[in-house]
Amino acid sequence: MPDTEVTLRIAKEIKEKLDKLANILQKPTEGIAEEAISQYLDLELWRHEQIMQGLAESENKEYADENAVKKVFKKNAG
């Protein structure tokens, strides 16, 4: 994918953290910022898609039955 330039203002504290991490990792700040933004966007898009899917299922009366809920709790409990 071709790169495009974006200019934005960030808090001084965020810039300091970015510079610190870049120094530790010996990587350019641009690459670290791009990776951080990409990870944030991936997570937020996934989260909002899951919420929208849940709302649509709720509107369609697609609910999990008691056994399905118990199965998930058992799986996640250990």
PyRosetta script that sets phi, psi and omega in degrees:
from pyrosetta import init, pose_from_sequence

init()
pose = pose_from_sequence("MPDTEVTLRIAKEIKEKLDKLANILQKPTEGIAEEAISQYLDLELWRHEQIMQGLAESENKEYADENAVKKVFKKNAG")
pose.set_psi(1, 131.2)
pose.set_omega(1, -180.0)
pose.set_phi(2, -68.0)
pose.set_psi(2, 146.5)
pose.set_omega(2, 178.6)
pose.set_phi(3, -77.1)
pose.set_psi(3, 153.3)
pose.set_omega(3, 172.3)
pose.set_phi(4, -135.9)
pose.set_psi(4, 149.0)
pose.set_omega(4, -176.5)
pose.set_phi(5, -90.6)
pose.set_psi(5, 137.1)
pose.set_omega(5, 177.8)
pose.set_phi(6, -131.2)
pose.set_psi(6, 135.0)
pose.set_omega(6, 176.3)
pose.set_phi(7, -114.6)
pose.set_psi(7, 132.2)
pose.set_omega(7, 179.2)
pose.set_phi(8, -147.4)
pose.set_psi(8, 158.0)
pose.set_omega(8, 176.5)
pose.set_phi(9, -99.8)
pose.set_psi(9, 136.3)
pose.set_omega(9, 176.7)
pose.set_phi(10, -131.5)
pose.set_psi(10, 158.6)
pose.set_omega(10, 178.8)
pose.set_phi(11, -63.3)
pose.set_psi(11, 148.6)
pose.set_omega(11, -179.6)
pose.set_phi(12, -55.3)
pose.set_psi(12, -39.8)
pose.set_omega(12, -178.4)
pose.set_phi(13, -63.7)
pose.set_psi(13, -37.8)
pose.set_omega(13, 178.6)
pose.set_phi(14, -67.5)
pose.set_psi(14, -42.7)
pose.set_omega(14, 178.2)
pose.set_phi(15, -60.9)
pose.set_psi(15, -41.0)
pose.set_omega(15, 178.4)
pose.set_phi(16, -63.5)
pose.set_psi(16, -41.2)
pose.set_omega(16, 177.1)
pose.set_phi(17, -64.3)
pose.set_psi(17, -41.7)
pose.set_omega(17, 178.7)
pose.set_phi(18, -61.2)
pose.set_psi(18, -46.7)
pose.set_omega(18, 178.8)
pose.set_phi(19, -63.2)
pose.set_psi(19, -40.7)
pose.set_omega(19, -179.7)
pose.set_phi(20, -62.9)
pose.set_psi(20, -46.4)
pose.set_omega(20, 179.9)
pose.set_phi(21, -65.8)
pose.set_psi(21, -40.2)
pose.set_omega(21, 178.0)
pose.set_phi(22, -60.2)
pose.set_psi(22, -40.2)
pose.set_omega(22, 178.9)
pose.set_phi(23, -66.5)
pose.set_psi(23, -44.2)
pose.set_omega(23, 179.7)
pose.set_phi(24, -62.3)
pose.set_psi(24, -45.6)
pose.set_omega(24, -176.3)
pose.set_phi(25, -85.1)
pose.set_psi(25, -8.4)
pose.set_omega(25, -176.1)
pose.set_phi(26, 54.2)
pose.set_psi(26, 48.0)
pose.set_omega(26, 178.3)
pose.set_phi(27, -126.9)
pose.set_psi(27, 155.3)
pose.set_omega(27, 177.0)
pose.set_phi(28, -68.3)
pose.set_psi(28, 144.2)
pose.set_omega(28, -179.4)
pose.set_phi(29, -60.3)
pose.set_psi(29, -32.2)
pose.set_omega(29, -179.5)
pose.set_phi(30, -60.9)
pose.set_psi(30, -42.6)
pose.set_omega(30, -179.7)
pose.set_phi(31, -66.8)
pose.set_psi(31, -39.6)
pose.set_omega(31, 179.2)
pose.set_phi(32, -67.6)
pose.set_psi(32, -43.6)
pose.set_omega(32, 178.4)
pose.set_phi(33, -62.3)
pose.set_psi(33, -42.9)
pose.set_omega(33, 179.3)
pose.set_phi(34, -61.7)
pose.set_psi(34, -43.6)
pose.set_omega(34, 179.5)
pose.set_phi(35, -64.9)
pose.set_psi(35, -42.1)
pose.set_omega(35, 179.8)
pose.set_phi(36, -63.4)
pose.set_psi(36, -44.3)
pose.set_omega(36, 179.1)
pose.set_phi(37, -64.4)
pose.set_psi(37, -42.7)
pose.set_omega(37, -180.0)
pose.set_phi(38, -61.5)
pose.set_psi(38, -46.2)
pose.set_omega(38, 179.8)
pose.set_phi(39, -63.9)
pose.set_psi(39, -42.2)
pose.set_omega(39, 178.8)
pose.set_phi(40, -61.6)
pose.set_psi(40, -47.8)
pose.set_omega(40, -178.8)
pose.set_phi(41, -63.3)
pose.set_psi(41, -42.1)
pose.set_omega(41, 177.5)
pose.set_phi(42, -58.3)
pose.set_psi(42, -46.6)
pose.set_omega(42, -178.7)
pose.set_phi(43, -65.4)
pose.set_psi(43, -46.4)
pose.set_omega(43, -178.2)
pose.set_phi(44, -67.0)
pose.set_psi(44, -40.2)
pose.set_omega(44, 177.0)
pose.set_phi(45, -62.6)
pose.set_psi(45, -44.6)
pose.set_omega(45, 178.6)
pose.set_phi(46, -60.1)
pose.set_psi(46, -46.5)
pose.set_omega(46, -177.4)
pose.set_phi(47, -61.2)
pose.set_psi(47, -46.9)
pose.set_omega(47, -179.0)
pose.set_phi(48, -68.7)
pose.set_psi(48, -35.2)
pose.set_omega(48, 176.2)
pose.set_phi(49, -64.1)
pose.set_psi(49, -39.1)
pose.set_omega(49, 178.7)
pose.set_phi(50, -66.1)
pose.set_psi(50, -40.4)
pose.set_omega(50, 177.9)
pose.set_phi(51, -63.1)
pose.set_psi(51, -47.0)
pose.set_omega(51, -179.8)
pose.set_phi(52, -62.5)
pose.set_psi(52, -39.2)
pose.set_omega(52, 178.1)
pose.set_phi(53, -64.4)
pose.set_psi(53, -42.7)
pose.set_omega(53, 178.3)
pose.set_phi(54, -63.3)
pose.set_psi(54, -40.7)
pose.set_omega(54, 177.5)
pose.set_phi(55, -64.0)
pose.set_psi(55, -41.5)
pose.set_omega(55, 179.2)
pose.set_phi(56, -64.5)
pose.set_psi(56, -42.1)
pose.set_omega(56, 178.4)
pose.set_phi(57, -63.2)
pose.set_psi(57, -39.1)
pose.set_omega(57, 178.8)
pose.set_phi(58, -64.5)
pose.set_psi(58, -44.9)
pose.set_omega(58, 178.7)
pose.set_phi(59, -62.3)
pose.set_psi(59, -30.5)
pose.set_omega(59, 179.4)
pose.set_phi(60, -89.9)
pose.set_psi(60, 7.6)
pose.set_omega(60, 179.7)
pose.set_phi(61, 60.1)
pose.set_psi(61, 35.7)
pose.set_omega(61, 178.2)
pose.set_phi(62, -95.8)
pose.set_psi(62, 88.3)
pose.set_omega(62, -177.3)
pose.set_phi(63, -108.4)
pose.set_psi(63, 151.6)
pose.set_omega(63, 174.6)
pose.set_phi(64, -77.1)
pose.set_psi(64, 140.3)
pose.set_omega(64, 176.5)
pose.set_phi(65, -81.0)
pose.set_psi(65, 173.3)
pose.set_omega(65, -174.8)
pose.set_phi(66, -59.3)
pose.set_psi(66, -40.6)
pose.set_omega(66, -179.5)
pose.set_phi(67, -64.9)
pose.set_psi(67, -39.1)
pose.set_omega(67, 178.2)
pose.set_phi(68, -64.2)
pose.set_psi(68, -41.3)
pose.set_omega(68, 179.3)
pose.set_phi(69, -65.2)
pose.set_psi(69, -45.4)
pose.set_omega(69, 178.6)
pose.set_phi(70, -60.5)
pose.set_psi(70, -39.5)
pose.set_omega(70, 179.7)
pose.set_phi(71, -61.7)
pose.set_psi(71, -42.8)
pose.set_omega(71, 179.0)
pose.set_phi(72, -65.4)
pose.set_psi(72, -44.7)
pose.set_omega(72, 179.4)
pose.set_phi(73, -62.8)
pose.set_psi(73, -41.6)
pose.set_omega(73, 179.3)
pose.set_phi(74, -63.5)
pose.set_psi(74, -43.1)
pose.set_omega(74, 179.7)
pose.set_phi(75, -62.6)
pose.set_psi(75, -43.3)
pose.set_omega(75, -176.0)
pose.set_phi(76, -82.9)
pose.set_psi(76, -14.4)
pose.set_omega(76, -178.9)
pose.set_phi(77, -79.3)
pose.set_psi(77, -16.2)
pose.set_omega(77, 177.4)
pose.set_phi(78, 146.0)
pose.dump_pdb("model.pdb")
